[in-house]
């Protein structure tokens, strides 16, 4: 019951959200020159994911929508995991669960299924709800 009350309270509390548009690099040189910019924010990571996924889709040479979505989803998770592993960028000090959840959310952003503020709210809600699961002592 407490989980449901918490969910409704979170959904009913008005929150100020600043919308971000993905910052897509112009080319590989721009990406490498401004690496901290493109890997340091959610908008930058979304743009980098879109950019790298577009390059991979051109290499694959497909027109299937589902394959494009899967490619963007995998690229987002790999980039997020790499930034955590290399201790660089937005996920440098994050937990692996948060990194993978945000990576999956960035995959949805890259596929134009959700926008960045909505993805951030959903991922933070899942992270908050997962903290309430405690082992039961018998």
HUJOUR-V824476 format. One record per helix or strand of 2 or more residues. SS is the DSSP state (H for helix, E for strand). FROM is the first residue (numbers start at 0). LEN is the number of residues. If there is no record, write none. Layout:
BEGIN
SS&FROM&LEN + SS&FROM&LEN
END
This chain:
BEGIN
H&1&11 + H&27&6 + H&34&5 + H&41&19 + H&64&21 + H&95&15 + H&115&16
END
